Amino acid sequence: MESALKDNCNQSVPSIPKNIGKSLYDISGNNAETFATLTDTGNYHFRSVHEAASHIKDTLCQIEKLETYLLKTAKDVGQLKRCMQATYQELTKALKLTQEKEEQMHFNMDNIK
């Protein structure tokens, strides 16, 4: 779906042909006026649907960009978390060694007395 959405995001929607009623039919008299009114109304509704579809397509593109950003951010946060955990483990080891050295030093001082 992702590649189809990317393809759709880069495609333009064809424009509505002008005077579609006149180019498709040769109607005269009152029927022509009625047909023109219906055609104009149909074109208006078609344009409304076209605008709605275009808006939805734009929204989907924005959602895809947001999703990509969030996935990258989550990956970066995961890497940062692993780095911080490793740093914490190293600091914990260093603290333990420091405490052991201090205890050994106090032990030696007590035995010298």
PyMOL CGO cylinders between C-alpha atoms (Angstrom):
from pymol import cmd
from pymol.cgo import CYLINDER

trace = [
    CYLINDER, 0.00, 0.00, 0.00, 2.88, 2.33, 0.80, 0.3, 1, 1, 1, 1, 1, 1,
    CYLINDER, 2.88, 2.33, 0.80, 4.30, 2.26, -2.74, 0.3, 1, 1, 1, 1, 1, 1,
    CYLINDER, 4.30, 2.26, -2.74, 0.83, 2.64, -4.24, 0.3, 1, 1, 1, 1, 1, 1,
    CYLINDER, 0.83, 2.64, -4.24, 0.25, 5.65, -2.02, 0.3, 1, 1, 1, 1, 1, 1,
    CYLINDER, 0.25, 5.65, -2.02, 3.57, 7.17, -3.07, 0.3, 1, 1, 1, 1, 1, 1,
    CYLINDER, 3.57, 7.17, -3.07, 2.64, 6.65, -6.73, 0.3, 1, 1, 1, 1, 1, 1,
    CYLINDER, 2.64, 6.65, -6.73, -0.75, 8.25, -6.12, 0.3, 1, 1, 1, 1, 1, 1,
    CYLINDER, -0.75, 8.25, -6.12, 0.82, 11.18, -4.30, 0.3, 1, 1, 1, 1, 1, 1,
    CYLINDER, 0.82, 11.18, -4.30, 2.86, 12.04, -7.38, 0.3, 1, 1, 1, 1, 1, 1,
    CYLINDER, 2.86, 12.04, -7.38, 0.06, 11.70, -9.92, 0.3, 1, 1, 1, 1, 1, 1,
    CYLINDER, 0.06, 11.70, -9.92, -2.29, 14.48, -10.92, 0.3, 1, 1, 1, 1, 1, 1,
    CYLINDER, -2.29, 14.48, -10.92, -6.00, 14.00, -11.32, 0.3, 1, 1, 1, 1, 1, 1,
    CYLINDER, -6.00, 14.00, -11.32, -7.28, 14.72, -14.87, 0.3, 1, 1, 1, 1, 1, 1,
    CYLINDER, -7.28, 14.72, -14.87, -9.17, 17.97, -15.29, 0.3, 1, 1, 1, 1, 1, 1,
    CYLINDER, -9.17, 17.97, -15.29, -12.86, 18.15, -16.15, 0.3, 1, 1, 1, 1, 1, 1,
    CYLINDER, -12.86, 18.15, -16.15, -13.52, 18.76, -19.85, 0.3, 1, 1, 1, 1, 1, 1,
    CYLINDER, -13.52, 18.76, -19.85, -15.30, 22.07, -20.52, 0.3, 1, 1, 1, 1, 1, 1,
    CYLINDER, -15.30, 22.07, -20.52, -18.73, 22.00, -22.18, 0.3, 1, 1, 1, 1, 1, 1,
    CYLINDER, -18.73, 22.00, -22.18, -18.92, 18.25, -21.89, 0.3, 1, 1, 1, 1, 1, 1,
    CYLINDER, -18.92, 18.25, -21.89, -22.62, 18.29, -22.71, 0.3, 1, 1, 1, 1, 1, 1,
    CYLINDER, -22.62, 18.29, -22.71, -22.15, 20.10, -26.04, 0.3, 1, 1, 1, 1, 1, 1,
    CYLINDER, -22.15, 20.10, -26.04, -19.24, 17.95, -27.15, 0.3, 1, 1, 1, 1, 1, 1,
    CYLINDER, -19.24, 17.95, -27.15, -21.05, 14.68, -26.48, 0.3, 1, 1, 1, 1, 1, 1,
    CYLINDER, -21.05, 14.68, -26.48, -24.52, 15.47, -27.74, 0.3, 1, 1, 1, 1, 1, 1,
    CYLINDER, -24.52, 15.47, -27.74, -26.17, 17.75, -30.26, 0.3, 1, 1, 1, 1, 1, 1,
    CYLINDER, -26.17, 17.75, -30.26, -29.41, 18.74, -28.53, 0.3, 1, 1, 1, 1, 1, 1,
    CYLINDER, -29.41, 18.74, -28.53, -31.64, 21.61, -29.60, 0.3, 1, 1, 1, 1, 1, 1,
    CYLINDER, -31.64, 21.61, -29.60, -34.42, 23.72, -28.09, 0.3, 1, 1, 1, 1, 1, 1,
    CYLINDER, -34.42, 23.72, -28.09, -35.69, 23.21, -24.55, 0.3, 1, 1, 1, 1, 1, 1,
    CYLINDER, -35.69, 23.21, -24.55, -33.93, 19.89, -24.22, 0.3, 1, 1, 1, 1, 1, 1,
    CYLINDER, -33.93, 19.89, -24.22, -30.60, 21.64, -24.72, 0.3, 1, 1, 1, 1, 1, 1,
    CYLINDER, -30.60, 21.64, -24.72, -31.30, 24.05, -21.85, 0.3, 1, 1, 1, 1, 1, 1,
    CYLINDER, -31.30, 24.05, -21.85, -32.43, 21.23, -19.58, 0.3, 1, 1, 1, 1, 1, 1,
    CYLINDER, -32.43, 21.23, -19.58, -29.43, 19.15, -20.53, 0.3, 1, 1, 1, 1, 1, 1,
    CYLINDER, -29.43, 19.15, -20.53, -27.05, 22.10, -19.97, 0.3, 1, 1, 1, 1, 1, 1,
    CYLINDER, -27.05, 22.10, -19.97, -28.54, 22.70, -16.51, 0.3, 1, 1, 1, 1, 1, 1,
    CYLINDER, -28.54, 22.70, -16.51, -28.20, 19.04, -15.61, 0.3, 1, 1, 1, 1, 1, 1,
    CYLINDER, -28.20, 19.04, -15.61, -24.68, 18.95, -17.04, 0.3, 1, 1, 1, 1, 1, 1,
    CYLINDER, -24.68, 18.95, -17.04, -23.66, 22.05, -15.08, 0.3, 1, 1, 1, 1, 1, 1,
    CYLINDER, -23.66, 22.05, -15.08, -25.14, 20.55, -11.91, 0.3, 1, 1, 1, 1, 1, 1,
    CYLINDER, -25.14, 20.55, -11.91, -23.37, 17.26, -12.65, 0.3, 1, 1, 1, 1, 1, 1,
    CYLINDER, -23.37, 17.26, -12.65, -20.11, 19.10, -13.26, 0.3, 1, 1, 1, 1, 1, 1,
    CYLINDER, -20.11, 19.10, -13.26, -20.53, 20.96, -9.97, 0.3, 1, 1, 1, 1, 1, 1,
    CYLINDER, -20.53, 20.96, -9.97, -21.04, 17.70, -8.09, 0.3, 1, 1, 1, 1, 1, 1,
    CYLINDER, -21.04, 17.70, -8.09, -18.19, 16.09, -10.01, 0.3, 1, 1, 1, 1, 1, 1,
    CYLINDER, -18.19, 16.09, -10.01, -15.93, 19.00, -9.05, 0.3, 1, 1, 1, 1, 1, 1,
    CYLINDER, -15.93, 19.00, -9.05, -17.03, 18.67, -5.41, 0.3, 1, 1, 1, 1, 1, 1,
    CYLINDER, -17.03, 18.67, -5.41, -16.25, 14.96, -5.41, 0.3, 1, 1, 1, 1, 1, 1,
    CYLINDER, -16.25, 14.96, -5.41, -12.98, 15.65, -7.24, 0.3, 1, 1, 1, 1, 1, 1,
    CYLINDER, -12.98, 15.65, -7.24, -12.00, 18.26, -4.61, 0.3, 1, 1, 1, 1, 1, 1,
    CYLINDER, -12.00, 18.26, -4.61, -12.90, 15.90, -1.78, 0.3, 1, 1, 1, 1, 1, 1,
    CYLINDER, -12.90, 15.90, -1.78, -10.85, 13.10, -3.35, 0.3, 1, 1, 1, 1, 1, 1,
    CYLINDER, -10.85, 13.10, -3.35, -7.94, 15.48, -3.85, 0.3, 1, 1, 1, 1, 1, 1,
    CYLINDER, -7.94, 15.48, -3.85, -8.15, 16.60, -0.21, 0.3, 1, 1, 1, 1, 1, 1,
    CYLINDER, -8.15, 16.60, -0.21, -8.20, 12.97, 0.98, 0.3, 1, 1, 1, 1, 1, 1,
    CYLINDER, -8.20, 12.97, 0.98, -5.20, 12.18, -1.23, 0.3, 1, 1, 1, 1, 1, 1,
    CYLINDER, -5.20, 12.18, -1.23, -3.28, 15.14, 0.24, 0.3, 1, 1, 1, 1, 1, 1,
    CYLINDER, -3.28, 15.14, 0.24, -4.22, 14.06, 3.77, 0.3, 1, 1, 1, 1, 1, 1,
    CYLINDER, -4.22, 14.06, 3.77, -3.01, 10.50, 3.07, 0.3, 1, 1, 1, 1, 1, 1,
    CYLINDER, -3.01, 10.50, 3.07, 0.30, 11.89, 1.80, 0.3, 1, 1, 1, 1, 1, 1,
    CYLINDER, 0.30, 11.89, 1.80, 0.67, 13.96, 4.98, 0.3, 1, 1, 1, 1, 1, 1,
    CYLINDER, 0.67, 13.96, 4.98, -0.13, 10.90, 7.10, 0.3, 1, 1, 1, 1, 1, 1,
    CYLINDER, -0.13, 10.90, 7.10, 2.51, 8.89, 5.24, 0.3, 1, 1, 1, 1, 1, 1,
    CYLINDER, 2.51, 8.89, 5.24, 5.11, 11.61, 5.86, 0.3, 1, 1, 1, 1, 1, 1,
    CYLINDER, 5.11, 11.61, 5.86, 4.14, 11.75, 9.53, 0.3, 1, 1, 1, 1, 1, 1,
    CYLINDER, 4.14, 11.75, 9.53, 4.33, 7.96, 9.79, 0.3, 1, 1, 1, 1, 1, 1,
    CYLINDER, 4.33, 7.96, 9.79, 7.81, 7.98, 8.23, 0.3, 1, 1, 1, 1, 1, 1,
    CYLINDER, 7.81, 7.98, 8.23, 8.92, 10.70, 10.66, 0.3, 1, 1, 1, 1, 1, 1,
    CYLINDER, 8.92, 10.70, 10.66, 7.49, 8.84, 13.67, 0.3, 1, 1, 1, 1, 1, 1,
    CYLINDER, 7.49, 8.84, 13.67, 9.12, 5.55, 12.63, 0.3, 1, 1, 1, 1, 1, 1,
    CYLINDER, 9.12, 5.55, 12.63, 12.48, 7.31, 12.27, 0.3, 1, 1, 1, 1, 1, 1,
    CYLINDER, 12.48, 7.31, 12.27, 12.00, 9.02, 15.63, 0.3, 1, 1, 1, 1, 1, 1,
    CYLINDER, 12.00, 9.02, 15.63, 11.10, 5.70, 17.28, 0.3, 1, 1, 1, 1, 1, 1,
    CYLINDER, 11.10, 5.70, 17.28, 14.24, 4.13, 15.79, 0.3, 1, 1, 1, 1, 1, 1,
    CYLINDER, 14.24, 4.13, 15.79, 16.36, 7.03, 17.06, 0.3, 1, 1, 1, 1, 1, 1,
    CYLINDER, 16.36, 7.03, 17.06, 14.78, 6.77, 20.52, 0.3, 1, 1, 1, 1, 1, 1,
    CYLINDER, 14.78, 6.77, 20.52, 15.47, 3.02, 20.56, 0.3, 1, 1, 1, 1, 1, 1,
    CYLINDER, 15.47, 3.02, 20.56, 19.13, 3.60, 19.69, 0.3, 1, 1, 1, 1, 1, 1,
    CYLINDER, 19.13, 3.60, 19.69, 19.40, 6.31, 22.35, 0.3, 1, 1, 1, 1, 1, 1,
    CYLINDER, 19.40, 6.31, 22.35, 17.83, 4.00, 24.94, 0.3, 1, 1, 1, 1, 1, 1,
    CYLINDER, 17.83, 4.00, 24.94, 20.30, 1.20, 24.15, 0.3, 1, 1, 1, 1, 1, 1,
    CYLINDER, 20.30, 1.20, 24.15, 23.20, 3.66, 24.36, 0.3, 1, 1, 1, 1, 1, 1,
    CYLINDER, 23.20, 3.66, 24.36, 22.01, 4.98, 27.71, 0.3, 1, 1, 1, 1, 1, 1,
    CYLINDER, 22.01, 4.98, 27.71, 21.55, 1.44, 29.05, 0.3, 1, 1, 1, 1, 1, 1,
    CYLINDER, 21.55, 1.44, 29.05, 25.12, 0.56, 28.04, 0.3, 1, 1, 1, 1, 1, 1,
    CYLINDER, 25.12, 0.56, 28.04, 26.41, 3.76, 29.64, 0.3, 1, 1, 1, 1, 1, 1,
    CYLINDER, 26.41, 3.76, 29.64, 24.47, 2.99, 32.83, 0.3, 1, 1, 1, 1, 1, 1,
    CYLINDER, 24.47, 2.99, 32.83, 25.96, -0.52, 32.99, 0.3, 1, 1, 1, 1, 1, 1,
    CYLINDER, 25.96, -0.52, 32.99, 29.48, 0.87, 32.54, 0.3, 1, 1, 1, 1, 1, 1,
    CYLINDER, 29.48, 0.87, 32.54, 28.93, 3.48, 35.25, 0.3, 1, 1, 1, 1, 1, 1,
    CYLINDER, 28.93, 3.48, 35.25, 27.49, 0.85, 37.59, 0.3, 1, 1, 1, 1, 1, 1,
    CYLINDER, 27.49, 0.85, 37.59, 30.58, -1.32, 37.06, 0.3, 1, 1, 1, 1, 1, 1,
    CYLINDER, 30.58, -1.32, 37.06, 32.88, 1.66, 37.64, 0.3, 1, 1, 1, 1, 1, 1,
    CYLINDER, 32.88, 1.66, 37.64, 31.02, 2.58, 40.82, 0.3, 1, 1, 1, 1, 1, 1,
    CYLINDER, 31.02, 2.58, 40.82, 31.24, -0.99, 42.09, 0.3, 1, 1, 1, 1, 1, 1,
    CYLINDER, 31.24, -0.99, 42.09, 34.99, -1.10, 41.43, 0.3, 1, 1, 1, 1, 1, 1,
    CYLINDER, 34.99, -1.10, 41.43, 35.44, 2.25, 43.19, 0.3, 1, 1, 1, 1, 1, 1,
    CYLINDER, 35.44, 2.25, 43.19, 33.51, 0.99, 46.23, 0.3, 1, 1, 1, 1, 1, 1,
    CYLINDER, 33.51, 0.99, 46.23, 35.55, -2.22, 46.31, 0.3, 1, 1, 1, 1, 1, 1,
    CYLINDER, 35.55, -2.22, 46.31, 38.81, -0.22, 46.16, 0.3, 1, 1, 1, 1, 1, 1,
    CYLINDER, 38.81, -0.22, 46.16, 37.64, 2.05, 48.99, 0.3, 1, 1, 1, 1, 1, 1,
    CYLINDER, 37.64, 2.05, 48.99, 36.64, -0.95, 51.09, 0.3, 1, 1, 1, 1, 1, 1,
    CYLINDER, 36.64, -0.95, 51.09, 40.01, -2.57, 50.41, 0.3, 1, 1, 1, 1, 1, 1,
    CYLINDER, 40.01, -2.57, 50.41, 41.79, 0.65, 51.32, 0.3, 1, 1, 1, 1, 1, 1,
    CYLINDER, 41.79, 0.65, 51.32, 39.82, 0.94, 54.60, 0.3, 1, 1, 1, 1, 1, 1,
    CYLINDER, 39.82, 0.94, 54.60, 40.53, -2.71, 55.34, 0.3, 1, 1, 1, 1, 1, 1,
    CYLINDER, 40.53, -2.71, 55.34, 44.24, -2.17, 54.77, 0.3, 1, 1, 1, 1, 1, 1,
    CYLINDER, 44.24, -2.17, 54.77, 44.23, 0.99, 56.92, 0.3, 1, 1, 1, 1, 1, 1,
    CYLINDER, 44.23, 0.99, 56.92, 42.48, -0.89, 59.75, 0.3, 1, 1, 1, 1, 1, 1,
    CYLINDER, 42.48, -0.89, 59.75, 45.04, -3.72, 59.57, 0.3, 1, 1, 1, 1, 1, 1,
    CYLINDER, 45.04, -3.72, 59.57, 47.98, -1.31, 59.68, 0.3, 1, 1, 1, 1, 1, 1,
    CYLINDER, 47.98, -1.31, 59.68, 46.89, 0.13, 62.99, 0.3, 1, 1, 1, 1, 1, 1,
]
cmd.load_cgo(trace, "trace")
